Amino acid sequence: MSNTACIVYEHGSQEKLAKSLAAQLGKAHWEPTLAHLDTSKDMNGFFKTRGLLDCSAIFLTIGGPKAIEFLWLFREVCARRAVSRRPLIATVPAGIVLDHVRVGTYLYRHGADIVFVNTMRERHLVEAAFRSVGGGATRILACQNPILMQGPLPAKSGNQGQLATVLFAVQTDIPKSKEERAYVARRLCEYAQRHPRRTVLIKPKHRIGEKSGHPQKYPYEDIFPKEAALYGSPDNLMFTYQDMDVLLDEADLLVTISSTAALEALVRGRRAVAITDFGVKENIGNSYFLGANILATFDDIIEDRIPAAEPAWLREQMNAPAFGDSLATVEQMVAHQEASRESLPFPHSFYLDGCGPFMVSRFTPLNRYRLKDLPQLTKAAAEPEKTSTRIADKVTAGPASADKRVAKARPAVQPKANLEGLSRYERAQRLLAANEAKSAEKICREALKRMPQSAKHLRQMARILAALGRKEEARRHMKAARAARWRVLGRLSRWLGRSGSPTAACVRTEQESLAA
């Protein structure tokens, strides 16, 4: 009997990874099925999918906090239904994992039975991270990512001949600002104008309105028309929504900031460039390509100074067994579980088992189910329920419960407002907003000693007194504030209405906007 697998994905690159996994599993004589998961909705309904809990393994391509939510619900469903044999959970990253988010990204997957990583170097780093947070039975396997590996690595870097098709791989959130994205559009227009015989294709990650793991605030589809209107609209510059695999087969050069598509292009023997006009930084992601010899500026690309990739760096990035070889470990674990006829225990999870109550209470996906302290809930559920209570216990519990009713919770101490460098009016406003009306009244009275006819300070004093519950005094101060205001406006209106010389009329005309 062949093993069955359910591959869970949501959108974009995860769907592409799911299809690649299905192809690899099919070659290994598994029976894969794809299951789409909408993480914006309650995931409980997803676990009602027919055959989900009966398959041999679940391959999870979603990451981040949603992975923790899935793992926690999977545990709950298995416990609630008392399944005799549960499927294994294996997580696979959808592309390269950048340095500055590597540990956090894989910690979200801590608690799965198997965690796949992309390289042997990543495996050592993740193993050290998991040991630091409590270890557990999670197996970490290094394998070539199914998205990237399409065959043997090229013996040489990309073809150095003439360029006919240039492909720009768009990232939804890199660069982030509208000005930086407008700069990218402007330079691509400049490149297309400089090389009119080349086709310049812009490949967005998804269409406007489609769901993605990284929201797109400033789509290039909105930015390019404005930049083309200012700097020219070349005919050889166009958008395309074809599949990236098809485009990479046709492209001679791939340009990006830090997309996984650069590594895909290098693996296929194409030339690739990672733009450095915004610097080389971890949060941009192009620091991943240090040592690859593909970093260049737009000026270099426009002048056809295209660097040749370093083959040794590419071999290091792909230094891992093929996915089919790593799949043998999954098959051994499935066979071991079937032979024991018992469900495997769940591995230790940093967020679900070892994380503090404060962190868990701030975890948005778990708060969706109103869980404030998972470790305490698990401990309370394990304790046996009391079937009887002694009378002595009731007598002892009586005064204690009465004391609890009498005792009042202390109000939370609010942080003091920062009043440095502010005027009296602003200081009183800050103190009033911080529920320190007494201190605000003191400052406002000092201001009124200096300016007793100030309508602004009289109104502020009325608001402070109202907050203190002294309504009659508040009414008097509000009445005085209105009188002070009309006193000033009356003088101004009389001055503006005074007839006089042409010079006075000119001054009156200039002051009309101020009076309004």
Buried (B, 14 or more C-beta within 10 A) or exposed (E): EEBBBBBBBBBBBBBBBBBBBBEBBEEBEBBBBBBBBEBEEEBEEBBEBEEBBEBBBBBBBBBBBBBBBBBBBBBEBBEEEEEEBBBBBBBBBBBBBBEBBBBEBBBBBBBBBBBBBBBEBBBEBBBEBBEEBEBBEBBBBBBBBBBBBEEEBBEEBBEEEEBEBBBBBBBBBBBBEEEBBBBBBBBBBBBBBEBEEBBBBBBBBBEEEEEBBEEBEBBBBEBBEEBBEEBEBBEBBEBBEEEBEEBBEBBBBBBBBBBBBBBBBBBBBBBBBBBBBBEBEEEBBBBBBEEBBBBBBBEBBBEEEBBEBBBEBBEBBBEBBEBBEBBEBBBEBBEEBEEEEEBBEBBBBBBBBBBEEEEBBEBEBBEEEEBBBBBEEEEEEEEEEEEEEEEEEEEEEEEEEEEEEEEEEEEEEEEEBEBEEBEBBEBBBBBBEBEBBEBBBEBBBEBBEEEEBBBEBBBBBBBBBBBBEBEEBBEBBBEBBBEBBEEEEEEEEEEBEEEEEEEEEEEBEEEEEEEE
